[in-house]
Amino acid sequence: MSLTSEPGDRLAAFGNQLVDVHIWLREELSRLREDVDSFLSGDSGRPRNLRAHCLAFCTALTRHHTAEDQGVFPVLAETFPALRPVLDELARDHEQVEEALLRLQGLLDGLPTGDADSGLDRDPAEVRRVRGELDGLIALVESHFTYEEKKLVTALNELGTPLPDDFRLSDLTDR
């Protein structure tokens, strides 16, 4: 997927790039939910693949938020000072998302190994904890993305300053 063609087009489309990244991350989170549900229901016995998928998603989301915190938000704060309270709130969201990602990764890392035919017993309390943590992460991320898009897309599309490469979808998916 090509998100840019000319430098001027890239600058004019930062807000659109944000939406594209969020769409991709939402799709990845949906796939992660499917993987978790499949494993926890006993339909899949691939905890290593599940852990790897979670780690890949967590890494991509963390890279995206780091690019925002260290590159995008300072540019926006300087260019649009009225956005500073919004940017501060979004940065706090990033911390909450990171904490939720770490909790989910920890729960998934603690899952027993085995395959679907091994008779692996899935503790109902553990299943509820994993699903609850994932549901909380999904709600937090969706709320964060929606608020960020509502508050920042227009300002991002007005920027004439280059932003970090990690802000582009291709840079998240190519690693």
Secondary structure, DSSP 4 states (H G I P E B T S, - for coil): ----SSHHHHHHTHHHHHHHHHHHHHHHHHHHHHHHHHHHTTS---HHHHHHHHHHHHHHHHHHHHHIIIIIHHHHHHH-GGGHHHHHHHHHHHHHHHHHHHHHHHHHHTSPP--TTTT----HHHHHHHHHHHHHHHHHHHHHHHHHHHHHHHHHHH--S---GGGSHHHHH--
